[in-house]
Amino acid sequence: MGLSDLGGAVTWGEARDLIEAAASDPSTALGAELAGWAYSASTLELLSLIAQVGDPKASKRLMPWALETPRRKKSDASAEEIAEATAALESGIVFSS
């Protein structure tokens, strides 16, 4: 198996292309997460939601960029605790050749 294969299914270049496509598309879980959306949705799904709700003000409050998600919750850790955890993680990362 060469360095360009991922289990024989896709090459590294194809995997990169797939990840980039998913990251730029908010209808995928990855794209929605990177965009800061509460849920993934395509343009068609958003238009359908707007049509079903019927009230423009109400539908704006249901948009994925307007809703709060648990993933956006601020950390309760202090700056010192974060620095300590980051240092512990960095000391455990070892790159081998």
C-alpha positions, 0 to 999 in steps of 0.5 A, spaced: 500 500 500 502 506 497 502 513 501 497 515 496 492 510 498 487 510 504 485 502 505 485 502 497 478 506 497 480 513 496 487 517 495 489 522 499 488 527 494 481 525 493 480 525 501 482 532 501 477 534 496 471 530 499 473 534 506 474 540 503 467 539 499 464 537 506 467 543 510 464 548 505 457 545 504 453 547 510 448 541 509 453 537 511 454 536 519 462 538 518 460 544 514 454 546 519 459 545 525 464 549 521 459 555 520 457 555 527 450 553 525 446 549 530 444 544 525 445 542 518 441 544 512 440 545 505 438 551 501 431 547 499 430 545 506 431 552 509 426 555 504 421 549 506 422 551 513 420 558 511 414 556 507 412 551 513 412 557 518 409 562 514 411 568 519 418 571 517 420 573 524 418 566 527 422 563 521 428 567 522 429 565 529 429 558 527 435 559 522 441 554 524 445 560 525 440 564 529 439 558 534 444 557 540 447 550 541 450 546 546 457 546 542 457 553 543 457 553 550 462 557 554 467 553 558 467 554 565 475 553 566 479 559 568 485 561 563 490 558 568 486 551 567 486 552 560 493 553 559 495 547 564 491 543 560 494 545 553 501 544 556 499 537 558 496 535 551 502 539 547 507 535 552 504 528 550 504 529 542 510 526 539 511 526 532 515 520 529 518 519 522 
